[in-house]
Amino acid sequence: MSKPPAFKKDRINRKRSKAKVHSKKRDPLCPNGERMRPMYVDYKDVELLKKLTSRQGKIISRRKTGCSAVSQHAVAAAVKRARFMALMPYVGD
């Protein structure tokens, strides 16, 4: 009986790594867990908007920030208003 090739042997003996458990990200616009009604993000709050944009000036995705869909739409509108009012740059450094 022939031996199996080394790579198959390693694959058979290798243990599966356990799936990593990721905690759900909190919505940065709803600190106590309750959403404001109506959802509004102040376009003059440049410090908050800078946290939600990248160094290049792009709006960071929901997956990375942890925003809900409603919050993300409000953030996008606020960033676009702030850019139009020249409070934030269209492009980063």
C-alpha positions as CSV (number, residue, x, y, z in Angstrom):
1,M,0.0,0.0,0.0
2,S,1.5,3.4,-1.0
3,K,1.7,6.3,1.4
4,P,-0.4,9.4,0.7
5,P,1.4,12.5,-0.5
6,A,2.7,14.8,2.3
7,F,0.3,17.6,1.5
8,K,-2.7,15.3,1.9
9,K,-1.4,14.0,5.1
10,D,-1.0,17.5,6.5
11,R,-4.5,18.4,5.4
12,I,-6.0,15.4,7.1
13,N,-4.2,16.1,10.4
14,R,-4.8,19.8,10.5
15,K,-7.4,21.0,12.9
16,R,-10.0,23.5,12.0
17,S,-9.7,26.9,13.5
18,K,-12.8,28.1,15.4
19,A,-14.8,30.9,13.9
20,K,-14.1,34.2,15.5
21,V,-17.0,35.8,17.3
22,H,-17.4,39.4,16.5
23,S,-19.4,41.7,18.7
24,K,-22.0,43.8,17.1
25,K,-20.8,47.4,16.6
26,R,-22.8,50.1,18.4
27,D,-24.3,52.9,16.3
28,P,-22.1,56.0,17.1
29,L,-25.1,58.3,16.6
30,C,-27.3,56.5,19.1
31,P,-25.2,56.2,22.3
32,N,-28.0,54.9,24.5
33,G,-29.3,52.5,21.8
34,E,-32.5,54.5,21.0
35,R,-32.7,56.2,17.6
36,M,-33.7,59.9,17.4
37,R,-37.0,60.6,15.6
38,P,-36.7,62.1,13.0
39,M,-33.1,61.1,12.4
40,Y,-30.9,64.2,11.9
41,V,-27.2,64.7,12.0
42,D,-26.0,68.2,12.4
43,Y,-23.9,69.2,9.4
44,K,-22.1,71.8,11.6
45,D,-20.8,69.1,13.9
46,V,-17.6,68.7,11.9
47,E,-15.8,66.7,14.6
48,L,-18.4,63.9,14.5
49,L,-18.4,64.0,10.7
50,K,-14.6,63.7,10.5
51,K,-14.8,60.5,12.6
52,L,-17.2,59.1,10.0
53,T,-15.0,59.9,7.0
54,S,-11.7,58.5,5.9
55,R,-8.4,60.4,5.5
56,Q,-9.1,60.7,1.8
57,G,-12.5,62.4,2.6
58,K,-14.7,59.4,1.7
59,I,-17.7,58.5,3.8
60,I,-16.9,55.3,5.7
61,S,-19.2,52.3,5.1
62,R,-21.8,51.0,7.5
63,R,-19.9,47.8,8.1
64,K,-16.9,49.7,9.5
65,T,-18.8,52.4,11.5
66,G,-21.6,50.3,12.8
67,C,-24.3,52.7,11.8
68,S,-27.8,51.6,11.0
69,A,-29.1,52.2,7.5
70,V,-31.2,55.2,8.7
71,S,-28.2,56.7,10.5
72,Q,-25.9,56.2,7.5
73,H,-28.3,58.0,5.2
74,A,-28.4,60.9,7.7
75,V,-24.6,60.9,7.9
76,A,-24.2,60.9,4.1
77,A,-26.6,63.9,3.8
78,A,-24.8,65.8,6.6
79,V,-21.4,65.2,5.1
80,K,-22.6,66.4,1.7
81,R,-24.1,69.5,3.2
82,A,-21.0,70.2,5.2
83,R,-18.9,69.9,2.0
84,F,-21.2,72.2,0.1
85,M,-21.0,74.8,2.9
86,A,-17.2,74.5,2.8
87,L,-17.0,73.1,6.4
88,M,-15.3,69.9,5.1
89,P,-13.1,69.3,2.1
90,Y,-14.3,67.2,-0.8
91,V,-10.9,65.4,-0.9
92,G,-8.6,64.6,1.9
93,D,-5.0,65.6,2.5
